[in-house]
Amino acid sequence: MNLGIVSLLLLAVAIAIGYFRKTNVGLVCMLFAVIIGKMAGIPNAEILKGFKPNLFINLMGVTLLFSILNKNGTIELLAHKIVGLAGNNNYLIPAAVFLMGMGLTTIGPGSIPLLAIMPAFAIPLAKAHGYNPLMLALIGCAGCFGGRMSSITPEGILSYDLLRQSGIDTVLALRPIYTAQLLTGVLIAIVAFIYYKGYRPQKVQNEQQETEASFTGVQWLSLLGLLAMAVLVIALKQNVGLVCFAISAILLCFHAAPEKQSLKGIPWGVLLMVSGVSMLMNLVIKTGGLKVMIAGLSTLMNGYTAPAVMAATAGIMSLFSSGLGVVFPTLLPTVAELGQSIGVNPVELASMVLIGGTITGVSPISTTGGLIMATLMADEAEGTDKKSEEMKLFMELTVWALGILVVLTVLAGVGFYKLIF
């Protein structure tokens, strides 16, 4: 059998094993990379090139810095300060939560750490201000989704690196990709706000104002480090991974956070997943599997259907696997050649991959949806039928994930996103 087809089959098997056996997909992909590499007679050095140490260092540096900021409470307090800007204007709370999610995600940590704290932050806030808790959690997550494709987030680092390797000018691609991602997040937030009647919050009796906490010395130092990172990376074009490691070292020297806990806060599983899938995808390319994938996708696509098919493909894959760890490394390498072959802007196709691989994150079988469920169910009052409520919430989040994907596919199909590209 053609080794390109074999490599694609092994990629599909790795994703299936990861999903059904609850095993890190990256580790399975490393195993299969060794197998296909030996079958193809590829030297060990070539197999290891797919690990991409520069990418690994960048992702680890960014996630370490924001692990420190999470552990010492800087991110959480900054989030409260941002929402506090709404003051007594209760109607501004949903907008403040969205902007908080979008802004904090954009400046570096990406959506993974923010999505982890967003449900726990938004749900109690919603109950305190008379809003539907699920609505405010979805709006906050939509903000995180919308801000995740800046050039200094882990998602942005990975995605723009993959596109750059495909020959796409990522300097020109950054603005439209970020804009399309943000617009999608805004649309999700607006739909959630209207569906749950956010314009009519319930009156809350005995509403207590949160005490105004002040930043501590180490938190001010952490904010200074965050500002320095933004200046060095965005303005002075320094390597984001090296800058984040340097600032992390300074913060840990000043005991800004417990070192052991900060290191544990790095999402090692995600880093291994990204690196492992990257190793296997490198061999998929070398053995001709990518050309087979492109040929298969091109049979379903033309100049009109390509964006919709790509969005649907990414969204369906994301229901069963990680967008960052699996969907992006698998599909982004195809967009340049695919776009040229069918006459579609490859940056638009890339954007559909990124959006599709993001928005189904509210599914209850994904991390984001699971966190929303866990936070909501933890606050259920005694005496309620938790099994019934849990199943209702599970179905509600499933409908949201599938409904958003259908709407995205339709919007992509009718050319809505072409207004940006």
N, C-alpha and C positions, 0 to 999 in steps of 0.2 A: 504494500500500500504506500501511496505517496506520503513522505515524512511530514509534509506540510499539513495534510489532513490528519495524520496521527497526532501532531502537536496540538491542533485545534480540538481534537477529541479529548486529549489529556487535559486541556484547559477546562473544557466543559465538565469532565469528570472531577477535576479538582474543586470546582465551584460546587458541584453536587455533594461531594464528600464533606466540604466545609459546612454546607447548609444542613445536611441530614445527620452528620456525625458530630456536629458542633466542634469541628477541628479548625484551627487557624488555616485559612486558605493559602496563605503565603508559605507555610511550612510544606503543605502538600505540593504546591507549585515548585518549590525547591527540589523536592524528591523527583518530580516529573521532569524538571529541567535537567537533572543529572541523567535520567534515563534516556530522554530524547537526545541529549548531547552526546552520550556514548553511542547510541544507535547511529547518529549522523557522523560520528568520528570527529566531533568538534573538540578542540583542546580545552583543558580545564580553565586556562586564562580567559578564553572567549566566553565560556559559560559564566564565569564570575563577573565579566563586564556588565552583565545585565543587572547585577545587584545595585549598581550606581551609588558608590559611596558618597559622592558629592550631594546627591539628593537625600540620602539617609542622614548625613550630617546637618543639612539645612532643616529637615523636619525635626530632628532631635533637638537642635538648638532652639528653635522657636517654641516647641512644646515644653522644653525645660524652663525657659524664661517664664512662660505663662503658668506653668505648674507652680513656680515660686510665688507668682502674683496671686494665684488662687489660694495657696496654702496660708499666706499671711493676710488674706481677706481683702486685698486691695481691689480686686475685680468686683467682688460682691458689694463693697461699700461704694465704689464708683458707680455701680448700677443703681444703688439706692439714691445717690446724689443726683443722678440724671433724671430718674423718675420724680424725685423731689422738686425738680424745677417746675413741675406742673402745679405745685402748691395746692391751693384749695379748689383749683379748677378740675373737678372730677372728670369732666368730659375729655380732658387731655391725656388721661392715663393710658388708654390704648395706643395713642400715637407715641407717647413717651416710651412705652414698653417696646414698640416696634423699632423706634429710633435707637433705643439702648441696645437691642439685639444686633441691629444692623451696624451701628457705629463701633461697638466693642469687638464685633467679629472682624470688621474691616481693618482695624488697626494692628492686627497681628495674630491673635490666637486661632482664628478660623472658627468654624461652627462647632467643632467637636467639643471643646471645653465649655463653650457658651451654651450649647444645647443641653449639656449635662446639668447646668444650674438653672436654666431658664424655667422649666416647669416648677421646680421648687421655689423659685422667686415669684413667678407670675400667678400661681394658683392661690397662695395666701393673700397676695395683693388684690386679686379679683374679689375674694370673699370680703375683704376689708372695705372695698369700695362699691360693692353691689353689682359686680359684673359676673357673667357666666365664667367659671374657672377654666373650662375647656376653651372658650373663645380667647381669653387672654393668653393662655398657653400657646394656642395656635398662632396668634398674632406675634408673640415673642419669637417663636420658632421661625415664622415667616421672615422676620427681620434678620435672624441669623442666616437663613437661607439666602436672603437678598444680598448680604454683605460678604459672602464667603469667597468671592473670586477676585479679591484685590491681589496685588502682586507679592504681598508679604505674608499671606496666610499659608498654612501647609497645603491647602487645596490649590491655591494659586501657584505656589512654587512647583508642585507636581504637574499641574495641568499645563502651565506655560512652558515648562521644561519639555514635556512630551510634544507639544505643538512646535516648539523651536527645533526639535530634532527632526520633525517632519518637513521642515523647510518653511514654516509659516512665520511671518514677521509678527512676533508677539507684542512689540511696541505698538503697532497699529491695531492689533487684535484686542488689547487690554480694555480700551474704553467701551467698544460695543459689547464685549462679553460681559463685563461688569454691569453695564446698563441693562442688558437683557435679563440678567440674573436678578438685579434689584427690582426691575419692573414686575417680574414674576412674583417676587416676594410681596410687593405692594398689592398686586391683584389678589393673592391668597388672603392677605390680611383684610382687605376690603370685603371680600366675600364672607369671611368668618364674622366680621363686624356686623354686616347686614343680616346674615342668617340667624345669628344669636341675639339680634336686636340690641346691639351694644349702644345704640342711641337712646335706649330706655333702661338705664341701670336701676336696680332696686334700691330703695332707701335702706340704709344700714343704721340701726340704732346703736347708740353708745360707741360710735366709731372713735377709736383712740388714735391720736396722732403718734407716729413713731418718734422715739427720741432721736434728736439730731446728734449722731455720732461724728466725731472729728477724726481725720486721718492721723495715725500715729507717726512717729519719726521714721520707722522702717517703711511705712506705707508711702510717705512722701518721697523717700529714697527710691522706692519701687516705681512711683509715677515718674520721677526724674529719669530713671533707667528706661522706662517705656518711651518717654519723649526723645531721649538720646538715640534709642534704636530706630525710631521713625525718621529722625533727621539723617542719621548715618546711612540708612538703607535707601530711603526715598530720595533725599536731596543729594547725598554724596555717593550713591550707587555702590555702597560696600556690600560684601557678601552677607546675606541675612543670617546664615547659620553661624558664621564666625563672630559676628557682632553680638548675637544672642548668647553665645557661649561666654564671651567676654563680660557682658553685663551680668549674666547669671553668676559668674565667678565672683564679681565684685559684691553683688547682693548677698551671696552666701558667706563671703568673708565678713560681712557686717551682720551676719546672723539674721538676715531679713526673713528667713523661713527655715524650718528644720530640713537639713540637707537630705536625710534619708527619705523623708516623706516627699520631698520635692522630686527626687529621682524616681520614686515609685509612681509619681503622678504622670510621668511620661507614658503615653499610650504605646508601650512596647509592642503589643499585639498588632496595632495598626501599622507601625513601622515595619514589622516583619511581614505583614500582609502585603504592603506596598512593594517591598523589596523582592519578596518571593514571586509575586505575580509579574513584576518587572523582569525577573530572571527568565521566567518561562516565556513571556511575551517576546523577549529578545531572541529566543530560539524559534518561536513561531515565525518571526520575521525572517530569520536566517534560513529556515527550512522551506520558506515559501507559503507558510500557512496564512500570512496576512493577505497575500494576493488571492488566496482561495476565499477568505472571508470577504474581501472587497468585491470579488466577482459574484459571490452569493448575495450580498446586500444590493449590489447594483441591479440585479434582476428584479428587485422589488421597488426600485427607485427610478424616478425620472426628475426632471427639473422642478416638477410641482410637488411630488410626493416625498422627495428625499428628506426634507426637514422633519416631516411628521413621522416617517418611518424611523429615523434616527432617534427622535425624542421618545417614541413608544418603546423602541428596543432598549434604550438606556433605562427608562422607567421600569420596565418589566424585569430587567436584570437586577435593578436596585432593590426590588421587592425581596429578592432572595440572597443578595450579597451586598457587600460594602460599595458605596459609590466611590469613595476615595481609594479603597484598597483594590477593587476589582473592576468596576465599570469604567472608570476613567482610564486606567492603564490599558484596558482591553480595546476600547472603542476609539479613543483619541488618536492613536497612530494611524487609523484608517481614513481620517477625514480629508487629508490633503489630496491623496491620490483619488479617493472616491469623488471629491468635489470636482476635480479636474476632468474625470472621466464622464461625468453626467452634466457638467456645466453649471454647478451650484457653488456659491461662495463657501469655501471650506471653513471659514470662521463661523458662519451661520450654523453649519453642521456641528462644529465643535461646541458651540453654545447650546445646541439642542441636547447634546450628550451631557453637558454639565448640568443643565436645568433638569432634564429627565432623571439623571442619576441622583438628584438632590431632593426633589419635591415628594417622592414617595417615602421619604424618611419619617413621615407622620404615621406610617403603617404600624400597627401594634406589634408586628414581628421585627421591627427595626429598633435601634437603640432609642431614638427620639420618641417614637410612639410608646415604647415600653416604659420610658421614664415618665411620660405624661400619665399613663395608666397607673404606675406604681404610686406616684405622688397623689393623684386623685383618690385612689382606693385607700391609701393610708389615712386620709382625712375623713373617710366615711364614718358616720355616726354609728354608735352601737345600736343593735337591733335591726339594722337594715339588712336586706337580703343581698349579701355581698356577691354571691355567685351570680345572681341575676344582674346586678349592677355592673359587675365585671364584664359579663358577656355583652351587655348593652353597649358599654364603652368600647369594647373590642370591635364590635360591628360598626360603631359610629366612626372610629378612627380608620377602619378598613375602607369604609365608604368614602371618607375624605381622601385617602391616598389614591384610590382608584378613580374617584371623580376628578381630582386635580389632574391626574395623568390623562384622562380622556379630554378634558378641557385644553390641556397643553397640546395634545396631539391635533385637536381641531384647529387651535389658534396657529400652530405651525403649518398645518395643511392649507389654511386660507391665506397664508402670507403675512400674518400679523407682525411677526418678528422681522420681516424684510424692511419694515419702516426704520429699524435701527441699523441694519447692515447695508 
